[in-house]
Amino acid sequence: MTQASPQQRAILEAALDSIIAADHEGRVIEWNSAAERTFGYSKAKALGRDLAELIIPPELREAHRAGMRHFLATGEGPVLGKRIEVEAIDFENRRFPVELAIETINVAGNPRFVAYIRDLTERKAAEAALVDSEQRLSATYQHAFVGISEVDLTGRFLRVNNELCRITGYTSEELFCRTFFDITHPDDRAADLAKFRQQVDGNLGSYTLEKRYIRKDGEEICIELSGSMVRDAENRPLYAVRVVRDITERIRAERQQALLVNELNHRVKNTLGMVQSIVSQTLRAYRDPAQASKEISQRLAALSRAHDVLTRARWESASLTEVVDEALEPYADFRERFILSGPSVLIPPPVCLSFAMAMQELVTNAMKYGALSAPEGKIAITWNLEDNRSRLRFEWREVGGPPVSPPTRRGFGTRLLQAGIASETQGSIALTFAPGGLEYQFEVPLDA
């Protein structure tokens, strides 16, 4: 290679890429500063050396030499004048990617090869990091526990993840043919669309709201939406990112909780009303404070036992057999004198409470005046389901006790058995003071 001028030398040394020249035998005749930095050989050590031995991996050297021979013989070189990516080695035999461009010039009738080499190590690492980042982002996007979508400025879906497809019931291809307001409940479209348009116009940043989707199968679901707008460097809107979370179960739970609170409030008021009635009526019937206190305690205990049964049944429906057993539990000494017969049946809370109070009054009366006041007295308790199991018929029949006659006045117990139970349960009551023993029939609809 001819001696470079000071200007040419300055250009060679200032170049950021390696510039290497070799003669027709492949010997190095030029080696700039960038080549020294890239390959680790000083110019003094590189000049005159076989280029293939310096920078070409061993398995590629013979192909390199064959290519040079072919060019010298034919003037053809498949890689000349092109940019290609290959591997090179440095003085420590470290392999790294490079971009290579080779040009030829003639000097005194002999070809010279000039190679421009750019180290691609950092660029390849950056590209690999970008690919890895994009793969991670894509995996996060697709497998997120929230629905994510990108929509254009008209609201049409551009990109959706798996969770959004699961929430809406649509495939990604089906969503790409729709806008977000196409799948929004008609009553909720206006509010969302107004905020979206404000966002497109630049008058609103991110926003959140709760609304409803109509799934592909027609089911109505509740979602929580967070929407934001992506803009370019000049603040022009490009597309919107919308993140949604299915909150249907949460809304249902909140509604159920509100319903339960209202129901609890109703039940507490009813219970307090029943307690008030028990106390006031008992005090009115008994002038002796000690006797009144005893009666009140027994009646409230009966009410408490009924509440225990309902609590175990989560205040849904209680077993009639369990209610009867709880009512008779304080009277274990008389247990063998009760004859029970009836099918398995569940009764609603109002019927349960009324039934428990009725049992308390019937047992108390039987102990004072009826079958349980005589040694041979017995009580038959039977119940059956009628009208396709929609109606319960309960019977209390006393035998073997002293003769029975109607009372001269109606006490609290009698009023409870005759009127109070019927009004609370929408049922019908028949209380008969038959000479052979008290009879009590109680019919109540179970589907009321």
C-alpha positions in Angstrom: 0.0 0.0 0.0 1.4 3.4 -0.9 2.5 5.7 1.9 -0.5 7.6 3.3 -0.5 11.3 3.4 -0.7 13.1 6.7 -4.4 13.8 6.0 -5.1 10.2 5.2 -3.2 9.0 8.2 -5.3 11.3 10.4 -8.5 9.9 9.0 -7.3 6.3 9.5 -6.4 7.0 13.1 -9.5 8.9 13.9 -11.8 6.2 12.5 -14.1 4.5 15.0 -14.0 1.2 13.0 -11.1 -1.0 12.4 -9.4 -0.4 9.0 -7.1 -3.2 8.0 -5.4 -3.7 4.6 -3.7 -6.9 3.3 -1.7 -7.6 0.2 -2.5 -10.4 -2.4 -0.8 -12.9 -0.1 -3.0 -12.0 2.8 -0.2 -10.2 4.7 -1.2 -7.2 6.8 0.0 -3.9 5.4 -2.2 -1.4 7.3 -3.6 -1.6 10.9 -5.2 1.5 12.4 -5.7 2.5 16.1 -9.2 1.1 16.1 -7.9 -2.3 15.0 -5.4 -2.2 17.9 -8.2 -1.6 20.4 -10.5 -4.2 18.9 -8.1 -7.1 18.3 -5.4 -6.3 21.0 -2.4 -6.4 18.6 -0.2 -3.3 18.2 0.4 -2.1 14.7 4.0 -3.1 14.9 3.1 -6.7 15.8 0.4 -6.9 13.2 2.2 -5.6 10.1 3.5 -8.4 7.9 1.5 -11.1 9.7 -0.9 -13.5 8.0 -4.3 -11.8 8.4 -6.1 -15.1 8.7 -3.9 -16.1 11.6 -4.6 -12.9 13.4 -8.4 -12.4 13.3 -10.2 -15.3 11.6 -11.4 -18.3 13.6 -9.5 -21.5 12.8 -12.4 -23.3 11.1 -12.9 -20.4 8.7 -9.3 -19.8 7.6 -9.1 -22.3 4.8 -12.4 -20.9 3.3 -10.9 -17.4 3.5 -7.7 -18.5 1.7 -9.7 -20.4 -0.9 -11.8 -17.2 -1.6 -8.6 -15.2 -2.1 -7.2 -17.7 -4.6 -10.5 -17.7 -6.4 -10.5 -13.9 -6.6 -6.9 -13.8 -7.8 -7.7 -16.3 -10.5 -11.0 -14.9 -11.7 -11.5 -11.5 -10.3 -14.7 -12.6 -8.6 -15.4 -12.4 -4.9 -18.8 -13.1 -3.5 -18.4 -11.0 -0.4 -16.7 -8.0 -1.9 -18.6 -4.7 -1.7 -21.1 -6.2 0.7 -21.8 -5.8 4.4 -21.8 -9.2 6.2 -21.8 -10.3 9.8 -19.2 -12.9 10.8 -17.3 -13.9 13.9 -13.7 -12.7 14.6 -11.1 -13.5 17.2 -8.7 -11.3 19.2 -5.3 -11.8 20.6 -6.8 -13.9 23.5 -8.8 -16.0 21.0 -12.0 -14.4 22.3 -14.8 -14.8 19.7 -17.1 -11.8 19.1 -19.4 -10.7 16.3 -18.3 -8.1 13.7 -19.8 -6.4 10.7 -17.4 -6.7 7.7 -17.1 -4.9 4.4 -14.2 -5.6 2.0 -13.1 -3.5 -0.9 -10.1 -4.0 -3.4 -7.7 -1.6 -5.0 -4.9 -2.1 -7.4 -1.4 -0.9 -6.6 1.3 -1.4 -9.3 -0.8 -4.1 -10.8 -1.3 -6.1 -7.6 -4.6 -6.2 -5.7 -4.9 -4.9 -2.2 -7.7 -5.8 0.2 -9.1 -3.2 2.5 -11.4 -4.4 5.3 -13.7 -2.2 7.4 -14.6 -4.0 10.6 -17.1 -2.9 13.3 -17.3 -4.7 16.6 -20.9 -5.7 17.1 -20.5 -7.1 20.7 -22.4 -4.2 22.4 -25.0 -4.0 19.7 -25.7 -7.7 19.8 -25.9 -7.6 23.6 -28.3 -4.7 23.4 -30.4 -6.6 20.8 -30.4 -9.7 22.9 -31.4 -7.7 26.0 -34.2 -6.0 24.0 -35.5 -9.4 22.7 -35.4 -10.8 26.2 -37.2 -7.7 27.6 -39.8 -7.9 24.9 -40.3 -11.7 25.6 -40.6 -11.0 29.3 -43.1 -8.2 28.7 -45.1 -10.3 26.3 -45.2 -13.2 28.8 -46.2 -10.8 31.6 -48.8 -9.2 29.3 -50.3 -12.5 28.2 -50.3 -14.2 31.6 -51.3 -11.2 33.8 -54.2 -11.8 36.2 -55.9 -8.7 34.8 -57.3 -8.0 31.4 -55.1 -5.7 29.3 -55.9 -4.2 25.9 -54.7 -1.5 23.5 -57.4 0.4 21.6 -57.2 3.0 18.8 -58.6 6.4 19.0 -62.1 5.1 17.9 -62.1 2.5 20.7 -61.4 -0.5 18.5 -59.3 -3.2 20.0 -55.7 -3.5 18.6 -54.2 -5.9 21.1 -55.7 -8.0 23.9 -54.3 -10.5 26.4 -55.5 -13.9 27.4 -57.2 -12.7 30.6 -59.4 -10.2 28.7 -60.5 -13.0 26.4 -61.4 -15.1 29.4 -63.3 -12.2 31.1 -65.3 -11.3 28.0 -65.7 -14.8 26.5 -64.5 -13.6 23.1 -61.4 -14.8 21.2 -58.8 -12.2 20.3 -59.8 -12.3 16.7 -63.4 -11.6 17.7 -62.4 -8.6 19.9 -60.3 -7.1 17.1 -63.6 -6.7 15.1 -65.2 -4.8 18.0 -64.8 -1.6 20.1 -64.8 -1.6 23.9 -68.2 0.1 23.9 -69.6 -2.8 21.8 -69.2 -5.1 24.7 -70.1 -2.5 27.4 -73.5 -2.7 29.0 -75.8 -0.1 27.3 -76.4 1.7 30.5 -72.7 2.2 31.2 -71.5 3.2 27.7 -72.1 7.0 27.9 -70.0 7.5 31.1 -67.0 5.5 29.8 -67.2 7.0 26.3 -67.3 10.6 27.6 -64.1 10.0 29.7 -62.4 8.3 26.8 -63.1 11.2 24.4 -61.8 13.7 27.1 -58.7 11.5 27.3 -58.2 11.6 23.5 -58.6 15.4 23.4 -55.9 15.7 26.1 -58.3 17.1 28.7 -58.1 14.0 31.0 -55.2 11.9 32.1 -55.8 8.4 33.5 -59.2 7.5 34.8 -60.8 4.6 36.6 -64.4 3.5 36.9 -66.6 0.5 37.5 -68.9 -0.6 34.8 -70.4 -3.8 33.3 -69.5 -5.9 30.3 -71.9 -8.1 28.4 -70.0 -11.4 27.8 -70.3 -13.3 24.5 -72.7 -15.7 26.3 -74.9 -12.8 27.3 -73.9 -12.9 31.0 -73.6 -9.5 32.7 -70.3 -9.1 34.6 -68.9 -6.2 36.7 -65.4 -4.9 36.0 -63.1 -2.2 37.3 -61.4 -0.3 34.5 -58.2 1.8 34.5 -57.6 3.7 31.2 -54.5 5.7 30.1 -53.4 7.3 26.8 -50.1 6.7 25.1 -48.8 9.9 23.3 -45.9 10.7 21.0 -43.1 13.2 21.6 -45.4 16.0 20.4 -48.2 14.9 22.8 -50.4 13.6 20.0 -52.5 10.6 21.1 -51.4 7.2 19.6 -53.5 4.6 21.4 -55.1 3.9 24.8 -54.1 1.2 27.3 -57.1 -0.2 29.3 -56.7 -2.6 32.2 -59.7 -4.3 33.6 -60.3 -6.6 36.6 -63.3 -8.8 37.0 -65.0 -7.7 40.2 -68.3 -9.6 39.7 -67.8 -11.8 42.8 -66.9 -8.8 44.9 -70.0 -6.9 43.9 -72.1 -10.0 44.5 -70.5 -10.4 47.9 -71.1 -6.7 48.8 -74.8 -7.0 47.8 -75.1 -10.3 49.7 -73.5 -8.6 52.7 -75.9 -5.7 52.5 -78.8 -8.2 52.3 -77.5 -10.1 55.3 -77.1 -6.9 57.3 -80.7 -5.9 56.5 -81.9 -9.4 57.3 -80.0 -9.5 60.6 -81.4 -6.1 61.5 -84.9 -7.4 60.7 -84.3 -10.6 62.8 -82.9 -8.7 65.7 -85.9 -6.4 65.7 -88.3 -9.3 65.5 -86.4 -11.1 68.4 -86.4 -8.0 70.5 -90.1 -7.6 69.8 -90.7 -11.1 70.9 -88.7 -10.6 74.0 -90.6 -7.5 74.8 -93.9 -9.3 74.3 -92.8 -12.2 76.5 -91.7 -9.9 79.3 -94.7 -7.6 79.2 -97.3 -10.4 78.9 -95.7 -12.5 81.6 -95.5 -9.6 84.1 -99.1 -8.8 83.3 -100.2 -12.4 84.0 -98.2 -13.0 87.3 -98.3 -10.5 90.2 -95.7 -12.5 92.1 -92.3 -11.2 90.9 -90.5 -14.5 91.7 -93.0 -16.5 89.6 -92.9 -13.9 86.8 -89.1 -14.0 86.8 -89.2 -17.8 86.5 -91.7 -17.8 83.7 -89.7 -15.1 81.8 -86.5 -17.1 82.2 -88.0 -20.3 80.9 -89.5 -18.6 77.9 -86.3 -16.7 77.0 -84.4 -20.0 77.4 -86.7 -21.6 75.0 -86.2 -18.7 72.6 -82.4 -19.0 73.0 -82.4 -22.7 72.3 -84.3 -22.1 69.1 -81.7 -19.5 68.1 -79.0 -22.1 68.8 -80.6 -24.5 66.3 -80.9 -21.7 63.7 -77.3 -20.6 64.2 -76.1 -24.1 63.6 -78.2 -24.1 60.4 -76.8 -20.6 59.5 -80.2 -19.2 59.8 -81.5 -20.9 56.7 -83.7 -23.8 57.6 -83.7 -25.9 60.7 -84.6 -29.6 61.2 -88.0 -29.9 62.9 -86.7 -33.0 64.8 -83.8 -31.0 66.2 -86.1 -28.2 67.2 -88.3 -30.6 69.1 -85.3 -32.3 70.8 -84.0 -28.9 71.9 -87.4 -27.9 73.2 -87.7 -31.1 75.3 -84.0 -31.1 76.4 -84.8 -29.2 79.8 -87.4 -31.9 80.6 -85.2 -35.0 80.4 -87.0 -36.6 83.4 -90.2 -36.7 81.3 -88.5 -37.7 78.0 -89.9 -41.3 77.9 -93.4 -40.0 78.2 -93.2 -38.3 74.8 -94.0 -40.3 71.7 -92.5 -38.7 68.6 -93.4 -39.5 65.0 -92.7 -37.6 61.8 -90.6 -37.4 58.6 -87.5 -35.4 58.2 -88.4 -31.8 57.4 -86.8 -28.4 57.3 -88.6 -25.4 58.6 -87.8 -21.7 57.9 -86.6 -19.4 60.7 -89.9 -17.7 61.5 -91.6 -21.1 61.9 -88.8 -22.4 63.9 -89.0 -19.6 66.5 -92.7 -19.7 66.7 -92.7 -23.5 67.0 -90.1 -23.4 69.8 -92.2 -20.9 71.8 -95.3 -23.0 71.2 -93.5 -26.1 72.5 -92.4 -24.3 75.6 -96.0 -23.2 76.4 -97.4 -26.7 75.7 -94.8 -28.5 77.9 -95.3 -25.9 80.7 -99.1 -26.3 80.6 -98.8 -30.1 80.5 -96.6 -30.1 83.6 -99.0 -27.8 85.5 -102.4 -29.0 84.4 -102.1 -31.7 81.8 -100.7 -35.1 81.0 -97.3 -34.6 82.7 -99.0 -33.7 86.0 -100.3 -37.3 86.3 -98.1 -40.4 86.6 -99.6 -42.3 83.7 -99.9 -39.3 81.3 -98.3 -39.3 77.9 -98.0 -36.9 75.0 -98.0 -37.9 71.3 -96.3 -35.5 69.0 -96.7 -36.2 65.3 -96.1 -34.2 62.1 -96.6 -34.9 58.4 -96.1 -33.1 55.1 -99.1 -32.5 52.9 -99.9 -30.8 49.6 -96.8 -32.1 47.8 -94.6 -31.4 50.8 -95.5 -27.7 50.7 -97.5 -27.7 54.0 -96.6 -28.9 57.5 -99.2 -30.4 59.8 -98.2 -30.7 63.5 -100.3 -32.4 66.2 -99.9 -32.4 70.0 -102.2 -34.8 71.8 -102.2 -35.5 75.5 -103.7 -38.7 77.1 -103.8 -40.2 80.6 -103.9 -36.9 82.5 -106.5 -35.3 84.6 -109.8 -34.2 83.0 -109.5 -31.0 81.0 -111.8 -28.1 80.8 -111.5 -24.8 79.0 -109.8 -22.0 81.0 -111.9 -19.3 82.5 -109.5 -16.7 81.1 -107.0 -16.5 78.3 -103.4 -16.2 79.6 -100.3 -15.3 77.7 -99.7 -19.0 76.8 -103.2 -19.5 75.4 -103.0 -16.3 73.4 -99.6 -17.3 72.0 -100.8 -20.7 71.0 -104.0 -19.5 69.4 -103.2 -16.1 67.8 -99.5 -15.2 68.0 -98.2 -18.3 66.3 -100.8 -18.1 63.5 -100.0 -14.5 62.7 -96.2 -15.0 62.7 -96.2 -18.1 60.4 -99.3 -17.4 58.2 -100.6 -20.7 59.4 -103.7 -22.0 61.1 -104.1 -23.1 64.7 -106.7 -25.4 66.4 -106.5 -25.6 70.2 -109.0 -28.0 71.7 -109.6 -28.5 75.5 -111.0 -32.1 75.1 -112.0 -33.9 78.3 -109.4 -36.7 77.6 -106.5 -34.3 77.1 -105.4 -31.1 75.4 -105.1 -31.3 71.6 -103.2 -28.8 69.5 -103.0 -28.8 65.7 -100.7 -26.4 63.9 -100.6 -26.1 60.1 -98.2 -23.9 58.3 -97.2 -23.4 54.6 -93.4 -24.1 54.1 -93.2 -22.0 50.9 -94.7 -18.8 52.3 
